[in-house]
């Protein structure tokens, strides 16, 4: 698999983030339009009823500010996921939602935990650690991009604010790390030059034969023979001029 084909653009890069953002906004609009509160469908730790929030909580938000703060990160990180890790992107999403939700259900405070921030931490953690583990220059660059843009999110996996679900953030962070470790991804093959191969022999390199031991260029004494001359035949055709003919 070539590097260019590996990183080719896919419709899912645009479609999946768009549909996800659209869905969470539609759910919030429905709450406002029909005067309902869906917070009780979030994760409520260590209760059987609270397990439904494992799948439903990412689509529920408590305010416009909460929703807005999650919209841009979820769109950017999901687009990055489907562009650079398209083969395993769906697995990362499904396992990320499931495992981070279950971990929140296990360690969370007795309260409703809602919002897509847990999934955001899954994506940020996975993209960062996977790029570091693969050591591929593009994926490593993406890891540093995530750190530069969303590095401040790291503080919120600790109980620094009482009104946020730091347990959900921590669960997402841990889940992303685990997925980066256990999910395998096929890396693009990079072109290797002859001198990079293990069986490379310097003395057989045609290019290096033009240099001496001091690195001076040696002009080749052998000259290519001129191409065979097929020969040139010149033929003259004489034609009488009627004006010079006598009567």
N, C-alpha and C positions, 0 to 999 in steps of 0.2 A: 504494500500500500504506500503510495507516494505521499509526501507531505502536503502537496497542494490539494490532492483529493481528500485527504483526511480532514483538512480544515475548510472544506467547501461549505458554502452557505446553504441553509436548509429553511424550508417554509416554517418548520416548527420553531425556529429561532424567534420569529415574530408572532406566530399564531399562539403558541402556548403561553407566553407572558401576557399577551393581549386578552386571551380568554380568562386567565386567572384573575387579572386585574378587573376585568369586566364583571366577573362573577361576584367578587367580594364587594364591589360597588353596588351591584344590583341587590345583593342581600341587605346591605345597609339602607339602600333606598326603600326596599320593601318594609323594613322596620319603621322608617319615618312615615311612609305613605299610609300604612295600615295600622299605625300606632301599636306596634307589638315590640316586645323585648325578647330577644333570642339568647340572652346571656346564660339562661339556665341550660342551654344546649352546649355549653362549654365543658371543659374538663373539670370535674369536681373530684379531687383525689380520694382514692380508697373507698369509693362507693360504686355499686354496680351501675347505677343510673349515670354516673359521671363518665363511664367508659365511652358513651356515645360522642362525647366531646373530642375523643381522640381523632375522629374523622371530620367532625363538624366545626370544631373551634377555630381552625385557620380562616374560615369564611365569616366569622362573627367579630365585629368591632364595636367598641363602646362609644366612640365619638368620631366626628369628622377629623379631628386632629390625629387620633389614633389611626384611622384609616389612611389619611394622607401620609403619615410618617412611614407606613408600611408599603405604600404603593410603589414608590420609585425604587427602593431596594429590591423588592420582589421582582419587579420587571427587569432591572439590570442584571441581577444575579441569575435569574432563570434564563434569560437570553444567553448569558455567558455559559451556563451549564449546557444548553442545547447546542450551542455552537462548537464548544471545545470537547464536550463529552457526550455527543449525541447518541452513541451506542448504549450508554448506561444511564442516560438522563432520566428516563421514566422510572427506572429502578431506584435511583437516588430520591426522586420525589415520593414514590410510594413508600419505600422503606423509611425515608426521612420523616414523613408525616406520622407513620405508624409508631416507629420506635421513640421518637421525641415525645409524642403524645402519651405513650405508655409510661415513659420515664417520668414525665410531669405528673401523671396520675399516681405514681409511686412516691415521689418525694415532695410534691407540692403542698402548700398550706391549704387548710380547709376553706377554699374559696373557689369561685368560678374563674378558670383560666381561659381567656379568649384571645384571638388575634393571630395574624400570620407571622408574628415576630419569631415564634419558635422555628418555623420553616425558613425564615431568613437566616437564622443562626445556623441551621443545617447546611444551607447552600454556601454561606460565607466560610464556614469551617471546612466543608468538603473541598471547595475550590482551592482554598489556601493550602491545606495539607496535601491534597493530591498533586498539586503543582510542585510542591517541595519534594515529595516522594518520587515522582517520575523523573525529575531533574531535566526535563525537556525545556529548552530555553523559552519557548512561547508560553508554556503552562506555568513556568516559574515566574515569568513576567506578569502573567495574570494573577498569580498569588500575591505579588508585591502590589499590584494595582488594587486588589481587594483590601490589603492592609492599609494602603494609603487612603482609600475612600472610606472604608468602614472599620478601620482599626479601633475607633472610639467605641464600637459596640462591645468590645471586650469587657469594659467596666461593668456592663449591665448583666453579666452572668453572676454578679455578686449582689447581695441585698443592700444596694446603695440607696434605692428609693422604695418606699413602702407601697406605692400604688402601681408598681409594675410586677409582672410575673417573672422574676429573676430565675425561678425554678424552670419555667418554660425555656428561657434563654439558655440556661446551663444545659438543659436536656438536649436542646438543638445543637449546641456546640459539641457536646460529647457524641451525639449521634453522627454528626458530620465527620468527626475524627474517625469513628469506627468504620463508617462507610468508605472513607478514603483508604483505610488500611485493608479492608476485606474485599472491596469491589475492584476487580481487575479491569484494566482498560488497555486496548491494543494501541501501541504507540506508532506514529508514522515512521516509516523507514527513511533514513537520511542517506544521501549519496556519499559513497566513500571513494576517494581518489586512490590511485595505485600505491602511492607512498604511505597510505594509511593502513594498508592491508598487512596482516601478520606475515604473509609469505613474500613480502616485498624484498627485493634484492637490489641494492644500490648499484652494484657493478653491471647489472643488466639494463639499467635505465638508459634509454637512448638519448634522452635530453642531457643527463649528467655526463655522457661520454664526450660532450663538446667542451668540457672544462677539465683543466689539469688539477693536480693536488692542491695548488695554491688558489684555485678558484678562477684562474685566468681562462678566457675563452679561447678555444682552439678552432681555427678554421678548418673545415673539412677539406682534405686534399683530393678526395675523390670527387670528380665531376661527372655529372650525368652525361652520357653520350648524347650527342645531338640526335634529334629524331631522324629517322631514315628519310632521305630526300627522294621522293618518288620520281624526281626528274621533271624538267619542264621542256616541253616540245613546242617549238615555234614554227608555225607553217605560214608561208606567204602565198597569197593567191593574187595573180595578176589578171587584171581585166582590161581589155582594150577600151580605149576611149574613142567613141564614134566621131568626135570632132576632129581627131587627128588622122582619121582614115582618108585616104585619097579617093577621088571619084574614079 
